Amino acid sequence: MSNTVLKLPEESLLQIIKHYDNKKIAAKAQYVRFTAKLSDTVVTVYTSGKVMFQGSGAEREAAKWGSASTTAAKVSSAKGDVLPPDFAHKSVLGSDETGTGDFFGPITVAACFVPSEGVALAHELGVKDSKLLTDDYMRKIAPDLKEAFVHSVLTLKNEKYNAVQSKGWSQGKIKALLHNQALKHVLSKIEPVKPDAILIDQFAERGIYYKHIKDEPEIVRENVLFSTKAEGLHVSVACASIIARVAFLEEMDALSQKAGVTLPKGAGKIVDEAAAKILLKHGDAFLQSLTKVHFANTKKAKDLAAKRR
C-alpha cells in the first residue's frame, strides 16, 4: 500500500480533474473537490490544493504530476496481515501506543475510529504518520481529531506501571491489555455500528498478543488485523498515534512541573544526567514516581549521583 501527497497549483489541479474525469466517483466529504478511482489507485483532490494518490499505483500516477521524491509523503510496505483491497478507504478502528521507550513519563495507548466518510477529513486535518510530525504540530491538531472522531485514550502512570512491572508483567503484556481496553471502549461508544476492520499497530505477533490477554473477561477478536507501520496503512492508526502522543506529552508536562525541570524524552545520556540531578535533589522515591524504574537509566543515574555526593 502506498500513499503519496502532492501540493500543486490550480492549473495542475484542473489538469488532473480533466485527466481523470472518466474515472470520477462521488466525493464523500466537503473537503474533497474531486475523487477518481482507477483499478489500482484512488486520486483525491482536496480544496486545500493537495492531491492524494492511494494504492499500489500511487507513485506511478503521482509521478505524472509532480516530484514524488521531494513533495510526497510515502509509506513503505509493512509486515503483518494481508489487508483487504482499498483498505485505506474503509471504516477502521485503529490503535497505537507511545512512551514505551521513554525513561520518564507514562505509556499511553489510544484507539480511534475513522469511518470511510471521515478518511478525507482526517487527511484534511493534517493527519499522516506521526513520525513525520513534530510534537508541537500534533498538539495543534489533536483537539480537532478528538472532536471529529470517536476515540479512547489510556494513560498508565509511572506508579501503576512500576507496580505491575515489578510483578513480572512485560511491556508486551502491559501494552496488549491497554490496547484491548481502548478498543473495547471505542466499540462500546460506536454501537451498534461495527468497523469494517480493527487494525493494531503490531508490537507482538497475533498469538503472543492474545496470550498476554487470555485472562481478560472480554477480548476483542472480531476482524482484528495486525501490521507493522500501520500508521501508513490506515489513517485511523495515525489518528490514534497522534492522540496517544499528545496524551504522553501532557503527562510529561505535568511531571516536569512536579519536578521543577523540563524532563527529557527518550533514554539517552541527557536522561541519565537529568535523573541524577533529580535523585540528588529529591531522593529515590521521588525519582521513581517519574520514571520506569526497571530501565537501565536508574542505575546509571544512581552511579552519576554517587560520584557527585
RODO-2510 file (C-alpha; in nm, 4 decimals, decimal comma):
residues 309
     n   res          X          Y          Z
     1     m     0,0000     0,0000     0,0000
     2     s     0,1382     0,3416    -0,0968
     3     n     0,0188     0,6893    -0,0096
     4     t     0,1600     0,9917    -0,1944
     5     v     0,0549     1,3526    -0,1452
     6     l     0,1411     1,6453    -0,3728
     7     k     0,0766     2,0165    -0,3219
     8     l     0,0031     2,1613    -0,6664
     9     p    -0,1024     2,4935    -0,8249
    10     e    -0,4571     2,5469    -0,9510
    11     e    -0,3570     2,4936    -1,3152
    12     s    -0,2256     2,1460    -1,2326
    13     l    -0,5344     2,0633    -1,0259
    14     l    -0,7588     2,1449    -1,3219
    15     q    -0,5436     1,9252    -1,5480
    16     i    -0,5725     1,6349    -1,3005
    17     i    -0,9501     1,6727    -1,2765
    18     k    -0,9796     1,6744    -1,6562
    19     h    -0,7410     1,3801    -1,6971
    20     y    -0,9252     1,1530    -1,4544
    21     d    -1,2790     1,2770    -1,5234
    22     n    -1,3862     0,9470    -1,6848
    23     k    -1,2953     0,7691    -1,3575
    24     k    -1,4746     1,0172    -1,1334
    25     i    -1,6706     0,8937    -0,8306
    26     a    -1,8834     1,0859    -0,5817
    27     a    -1,6868     1,2847    -0,3238
    28     k    -1,7628     1,1745     0,0334
    29     a    -1,6600     1,4860     0,2290
    30     q    -1,6955     1,8606     0,1986
    31     y    -1,3160     1,8994     0,1967
    32     v    -1,2892     1,6875    -0,1192
    33     r    -1,3085     1,8655    -0,4517
    34     f    -1,2731     1,5644    -0,6795
    35     t    -1,2210     1,1878    -0,6489
    36     a    -1,1367     0,9337    -0,9161
    37     k    -1,0967     0,5588    -0,8756
    38     l    -0,8593     0,3688    -1,1036
    39     s    -0,8028    -0,0065    -1,0998
    40     d    -0,5124     0,0245    -0,8552
    41     t    -0,5213     0,3861    -0,7337
    42     v    -0,7608     0,6376    -0,5830
    43     v    -0,6918     1,0026    -0,6695
    44     t    -0,8352     1,2642    -0,4340
    45     v    -0,8140     1,6410    -0,4918
    46     y    -0,8736     1,8478    -0,1775
    47     t    -0,9974     2,2039    -0,1519
    48     s    -0,6638     2,2900     0,0134
    49     g    -0,4797     2,2244    -0,3130
    50     k    -0,3348     1,8906    -0,2079
    51     v    -0,3753     1,5782    -0,4166
    52     m    -0,3525     1,2341    -0,2587
    53     f    -0,2755     0,9181    -0,4553
    54     q    -0,3522     0,5952    -0,2680
    55     g    -0,2961     0,2389    -0,3781
    56     s    -0,0341     0,0200    -0,5410
    57     g    -0,0134     0,2576    -0,8382
    58     a     0,0158     0,5759    -0,6305
    59     e     0,3780     0,6545    -0,7134
    60     r     0,3193     0,5926    -1,0848
    61     e     0,0230     0,8293    -1,1025
    62     a     0,1813     1,0937    -0,8770
    63     a     0,4936     1,0981    -1,0948
    64     k     0,2788     1,2278    -1,3831
    65     w     0,2081     1,5482    -1,1915
    66     g     0,4998     1,6256    -0,9624
    67     s     0,8185     1,5134    -0,7959
    68     a     0,7290     1,2376    -0,5562
    69     s     1,0827     1,2293    -0,4187
    70     t     1,0663     1,5873    -0,2914
    71     t     0,6996     1,6587    -0,2202
    72     a     0,5399     1,3278    -0,1432
    73     a     0,4751     1,1588     0,1860
    74     k     0,5401     0,7944     0,1061
    75     v     0,4585     0,4881     0,3085
    76     s     0,6734     0,1796     0,2721
    77     s     0,5373    -0,1717     0,2744
    78     a     0,4692    -0,3196     0,6162
    79     k     0,4855    -0,6662     0,7698
    80     g     0,1771    -0,8352     0,9075
    81     d    -0,1660    -0,9454     0,7956
    82     v    -0,2691    -0,9090     0,4335
    83     l    -0,5139    -0,6195     0,4146
    84     p    -0,8332    -0,6188     0,2056
    85     p    -0,8397    -0,4224    -0,1230
    86     d    -0,8923    -0,0471    -0,0892
    87     f    -0,8294    -0,0814     0,2846
    88     a    -0,7243     0,2828     0,3251
    89     h    -1,0794     0,3939     0,2422
    90     k    -1,2662     0,1538     0,4694
    91     s    -1,4196     0,2226     0,8115
    92     v    -1,1464     0,1164     1,0521
    93     l    -1,0816     0,1248     1,4256
    94     g    -0,7061     0,1671     1,4768
    95     s    -0,4871     0,1600     1,7867
    96     d    -0,1321     0,2614     1,8723
    97     e     0,0846     0,3430     2,1735
    98     t     0,3755     0,5633     2,2756
    99     g     0,6077     0,6211     2,5698
   100     t     0,7376     0,2648     2,5846
   101     g     1,0981     0,3665     2,5220
   102     d     1,0991     0,6739     2,7457
   103     f     1,2508     0,6552     3,0957
   104     f     1,0463     0,9496     3,2174
   105     g     0,6706     0,9514     3,1750
   106     p     0,3889     0,7032     3,1161
   107     i     0,2820     0,4612     2,8487
   108     t    -0,0195     0,5906     2,6594
   109     v    -0,2435     0,3924     2,4261
   110     a    -0,5178     0,5298     2,2042
   111     a    -0,7801     0,3784     1,9768
   112     c    -0,9636     0,5846     1,7158
   113     f    -1,2486     0,5016     1,4788
   114     v    -1,2409     0,6693     1,1379
   115     p    -1,5401     0,5759     0,9201
   116     s    -1,4944     0,5633     0,5446
   117     e    -1,6620     0,9006     0,5034
   118     g    -1,4182     1,0516     0,7539
   119     v    -1,0923     0,9418     0,5858
   120     a    -1,0717     1,2520     0,3690
   121     l    -1,1477     1,4755     0,6675
   122     a    -0,8651     1,3192     0,8680
   123     h    -0,6192     1,3920     0,5895
   124     e    -0,7544     1,7435     0,5536
   125     l    -0,6990     1,7991     0,9245
   126     g    -0,3327     1,7220     0,8691
   127     v    -0,3050     1,3583     0,9720
   128     k    -0,0175     1,1476     0,8496
   129     d     0,2401     0,9176     1,0065
   130     s     0,3187     1,0759     1,3447
   131     k     0,6883     1,0040     1,2870
   132     l     0,6702     1,2721     1,0164
   133     l     0,5112     1,5278     1,2516
   134     t     0,6563     1,7430     1,5273
   135     d     0,5242     1,7307     1,8821
   136     d     0,4041     2,0915     1,8508
   137     y     0,2118     2,0110     1,5329
   138     m     0,0492     1,7082     1,6938
   139     r    -0,0543     1,9190     1,9946
   140     k    -0,2161     2,1603     1,7492
   141     i    -0,4242     1,9091     1,5543
   142     a    -0,5100     1,6603     1,8309
   143     p    -0,8080     1,8617     1,9660
   144     d    -0,9679     1,8629     1,6191
   145     l    -0,9128     1,4889     1,5837
   146     k    -1,0664     1,4167     1,9225
   147     e    -1,3634     1,6338     1,8320
   148     a    -1,4103     1,4721     1,4913
   149     f    -1,3622     1,1029     1,5704
   150     v    -1,4734     0,8591     1,8396
   151     h    -1,1679     0,7612     2,0412
   152     s    -1,0347     0,6330     2,3715
   153     v    -0,7002     0,7211     2,5266
   154     l    -0,5455     0,5474     2,8271
   155     t    -0,2530     0,6749     3,0339
   156     l    -0,0662     0,4276     3,2536
   157     k     0,1143     0,6477     3,5032
   158     n     0,4522     0,5572     3,6463
   159     e     0,3368     0,4376     3,9884
   160     k     0,0975     0,1859     3,8325
   161     y     0,3464     0,0882     3,5631
   162     n     0,6185     0,0173     3,8187
   163     a     0,3760    -0,1793     4,0364
   164     v     0,2653    -0,4191     3,7615
   165     q     0,6136    -0,4445     3,6112
   166     s     0,7531    -0,5476     3,9495
   167     k     0,5002    -0,8344     3,9472
   168     g     0,6613    -0,9688     3,6314
   169     w     0,4424    -0,8088     3,3674
   170     s     0,6346    -0,7432     3,0468
   171     q     0,5838    -0,4317     2,8389
   172     g     0,4218    -0,6543     2,5776
   173     k     0,1587    -0,7714     2,8251
   174     i     0,1018    -0,4178     2,9519
   175     k     0,0556    -0,2845     2,6002
   176     a    -0,1735    -0,5704     2,4951
   177     l    -0,4015    -0,5123     2,7946
   178     l    -0,4175    -0,1392     2,7239
   179     h    -0,4866    -0,1884     2,3517
   180     n    -0,7655    -0,4356     2,4265
   181     q    -0,9209    -0,1975     2,6785
   182     a    -0,9026     0,1054     2,4481
   183     l    -1,0562    -0,0925     2,1614
   184     k    -1,3405    -0,2124     2,3864
   185     h    -1,4118     0,1461     2,4921
   186     v    -1,4462     0,2678     2,1329
   187     l    -1,6530    -0,0315     2,0206
   188     s    -1,8903     0,0397     2,3086
   189     k    -1,9167     0,4066     2,2111
   190     i    -1,9979     0,3393     1,8439
   191     e    -2,2527     0,0577     1,8966
   192     p    -2,4441    -0,0624     1,7008
   193     v    -2,2011     0,0429     1,4261
   194     k    -1,9215    -0,2037     1,3603
   195     p    -1,5954    -0,1174     1,1838
   196     d    -1,5020    -0,2976     0,8644
   197     a    -1,1817    -0,3940     1,0441
   198     i    -0,9717    -0,3271     1,3523
   199     l    -0,6042    -0,2533     1,2865
   200     i    -0,3469    -0,2766     1,5656
   201     d    -0,0010    -0,1338     1,5102
   202     q     0,1829    -0,4603     1,5617
   203     f     0,4209    -0,4848     1,8577
   204     a     0,3710    -0,8595     1,9024
   205     e     0,2564    -1,1408     1,6777
   206     r    -0,1104    -1,2357     1,6969
   207     g    -0,0605    -1,5481     1,9108
   208     i     0,1600    -1,3695     2,1639
   209     y    -0,0766    -1,0722     2,1816
   210     y    -0,3735    -1,2926     2,2662
   211     k    -0,1686    -1,4980     2,5094
   212     h    -0,0962    -1,1769     2,7017
   213     i    -0,4676    -1,1026     2,7460
   214     k    -0,6067    -1,4573     2,7718
   215     d    -0,7372    -1,3989     3,1250
   216     e    -0,9341    -1,0848     3,0354
   217     p    -1,3128    -1,1224     3,0731
   218     e    -1,3752    -0,9593     2,7346
   219     i    -1,1312    -0,9845     2,4450
   220     v    -1,1646    -0,8034     2,1125
   221     r    -1,1120    -1,0617     1,8361
   222     e    -1,3578    -0,9930     1,5531
   223     n    -1,1991    -0,8590     1,2324
   224     v    -0,8717    -0,7754     1,4096
   225     l    -0,5670    -0,7249     1,1861
   226     f    -0,2057    -0,6733     1,2907
   227     s     0,0579    -0,4878     1,0907
   228     t     0,3793    -0,3001     1,1460
   229     k     0,3914     0,0581     1,0176
   230     a     0,0134     0,0619     1,0483
   231     e     0,0040     0,4425     1,0644
   232     g     0,0668     0,4416     0,6914
   233     l    -0,1936     0,1782     0,6140
   234     h    -0,5000     0,3496     0,7557
   235     v    -0,5496     0,6982     0,8880
   236     s    -0,7289     0,5655     1,1978
   237     v    -0,3994     0,4336     1,3352
   238     a    -0,2270     0,7618     1,2519
   239     c    -0,5022     0,9459     1,4430
   240     a    -0,4630     0,7080     1,7371
   241     s    -0,0873     0,7591     1,7344
   242     i    -0,1245     1,1374     1,7449
   243     i    -0,3826     1,1264     2,0235
   244     a    -0,1643     0,8883     2,2262
   245     r     0,1430     1,1042     2,1717
   246     v    -0,0298     1,4197     2,2885
   247     a    -0,1576     1,2407     2,5993
   248     f     0,2026     1,1369     2,6690
   249     l     0,3252     1,4942     2,6181
   250     e     0,0596     1,6319     2,8520
   251     e     0,1609     1,3888     3,1265
   252     m     0,5256     1,4815     3,0686
   253     d     0,4270     1,8470     3,1129
   254     a     0,2653     1,7612     3,4462
   255     l     0,5656     1,5587     3,5617
   256     s     0,8037     1,8339     3,4543
   257     q     0,6060     2,0822     3,6617
   258     k     0,6197     1,8410     3,9556
   259     a     0,9972     1,8012     3,9181
   260     g     1,0607     2,1703     3,8611
   261     v     1,2596     2,0993     3,5413
   262     t     1,1731     2,0042     3,1854
   263     l     1,2087     1,6284     3,1685
   264     p     1,3883     1,4990     2,8576
   265     k     1,2354     1,2287     2,6409
   266     g     1,3977     0,9024     2,5438
   267     a     1,6554     0,7047     2,7382
   268     g     1,9918     0,8557     2,6416
   269     k     2,2723     1,0277     2,8318
   270     i     2,0772     1,3524     2,8739
   271     v     1,8117     1,1476     3,0554
   272     d     2,0744     0,9965     3,2872
   273     e     2,2013     1,3429     3,3723
   274     a     1,8537     1,4794     3,4457
   275     a     1,7683     1,1752     3,6584
   276     a     2,0889     1,2087     3,8613
   277     k     2,0099     1,5731     3,9385
   278     i     1,6551     1,4858     4,0466
   279     l     1,7866     1,1992     4,2599
   280     l     2,0313     1,4271     4,4403
   281     k     1,7700     1,6964     4,4979
   282     h     1,4556     1,4957     4,5760
   283     g     1,5618     1,1388     4,6559
   284     d     1,4954     0,7933     4,5186
   285     a     1,1222     0,7695     4,5897
   286     f     1,0549     1,0943     4,4055
   287     l     1,2591     0,9803     4,1033
   288     q     1,0646     0,6534     4,0926
   289     s     0,7365     0,8461     4,0721
   290     l     0,8551     0,9997     3,7448
   291     t     1,0181     0,7019     3,5770
   292     k     1,0063     0,3427     3,4592
   293     v     1,2271     0,2079     3,7354
   294     h     1,3447    -0,1116     3,5630
   295     f     1,5162     0,0820     3,2832
   296     a     1,8969     0,0796     3,2911
   297     n     1,8804     0,4581     3,3355
   298     t     1,8015     0,4082     3,7045
   299     k     2,1397     0,2509     3,7773
   300     k     2,3213     0,4996     3,5547
   301     a     2,1573     0,7895     3,7385
   302     k     2,2486     0,6414     4,0760
   303     d     2,6095     0,5942     3,9658
   304     l     2,6295     0,9543     3,8474
   305     a     2,4699     1,0827     4,1672
   306     a     2,7112     0,8800     4,3826
   307     k     3,0092     1,0455     4,2137
   308     r     2,8699     1,3911     4,2930
   309     r     2,7854     1,3399     4,6566
***
